[in-house]
């Protein structure tokens, strides 16, 4: 579906943007891939790796609506990956997080509508479900903006959807690269916030593949959530270094013991498919859509009222050897 198309990735120099670009170049023949981000050094470094004729690098911030409009002119598909994501830093700098994650999301929507983008997917996070930290709250607001955008598009054909998933194993700032850096520097102990803490885990490639599949499935208005495994952080640390001691450091500002991707309060809107869930929009002013059946001939069923997709209650748990295999196969780590 990306052959001969123009694709723009906001925050495109991040972990997701680079892996998505690599996947597009490997499997499709896009007309243009536009990397939109504000860091010139990261753009320069990325351009050394990805210098195909279809690549375009545009300096710009999602806070800048006019620049976004220029970048999106003639674009068919947009992946909105730009965000301020560091939980404690967002707690300390709340307005900066709001300007990028909420105001920036609004700008991306306005630019996409004005430029006639065909489909746009915003990347979300498990922290947006029942949020307790500012980062999660801003991503929940962003999710709501993108879903509601389907109701203000008028006669335009633009479709807006959201993909929400858990901790990415190889992404910048995630726990596995952090632990590996400590171990490589000779550390004999690893910091753990709480022994019972759990997280959803997904590889970068799995996240990219799920987003591509979501572009194929989407009708506009869905929040797509992949079925992925959980793991205790202490077990993750033990898998990386069985001999390392554990140092309990306590829960960081804004951190949860367990993450949620489908809250109980959204269970009445949730459909279960074979490998993913879909949360339907709370308000649908436009024509009625059958979210239980998609163009890939997949069918979903309503979950039970009170269902919650929680990293602690998950039925799929990652074993230590499975984690090590995932890390071994992930070239981003």
Order of alpha helices (4+ residues) and beta strands (2+ residues): beta-alpha-beta-alpha-beta-alpha-beta-alpha-alpha-alpha-beta-alpha-beta-beta-alpha-beta-beta-alpha-beta-beta-alpha-beta-beta-beta-beta-beta-beta-alpha
